[in-house]
């Protein structure tokens, strides 16, 4: 391990700490992507289990709007009561099928007297330059039985809206706007009304089950965390090899210089000293990949003698026999 003592230098300790910091960041990002994947898996499970489930009815259904159980998102509920169309508002900037439009929100009073928020569906932006819808289908009058899917309320958006419109399904803002005791934990996306109106907004499309790229992203970040240490180890290995090559090059240059200078530094070569000095300077100025030519070539270990070795041994044996015969 003497060839790796450089790892204790400040430079290489800094590299190691940098690799540790990069790995920590990668692990954090991998965990963040894994959390997003877990959330998406949970949402997909809710859609699969709840979307076509048997609707909740009665007080159990109405209570979900004031005290929503998150595991019941997308679950259908069936309510009977009356719409309050005078409080109708439009949620602006809602895309569907490649077009921008509005969602129609209307409060609904159940037979038990509770008031809930229902999203009757989507309508497109009209042809007028002001961006308003051409027509908003009116809700059925009188007693109506509606079937809707539960959705949690949306956060407030710091963005204004014209009169009669709202920027998001902020249930707290709707409660204040309408001055009605509406439930502020959930609202319902209507997909059936009985009696059915002649014209109704388009119901919300069925959500897609999408796994997303979060799991693969997470695994990539974890792989990056390991690769930082692999890269550090590879760089350390290359540094150790380069140091060994430099040592071998220095020994080879020292051996060559000993052929031209004695221990006192006196030139003992046969040729022109200036030419020898120039050759040494040229060798020292060579790029690193060419300096490898000056290193002594390592001797390859042989498991058995080659045919040249066997021939030399045979010739040596014959020479010894000839010498012995001459003596006799």
Beta strands, then each sheet from edge to edge (+ up, - down):
strand 1: 56-57
strand 2: 76-96
strand 3: 99-110
strand 4: 115-124
strand 5: 144-152
strand 6: 165-166
strand 7: 186-194
sheet 1: 1+ 2+ 3- 4+ 7+ 5-
sheet 2: 1+ 2+ 6+
end
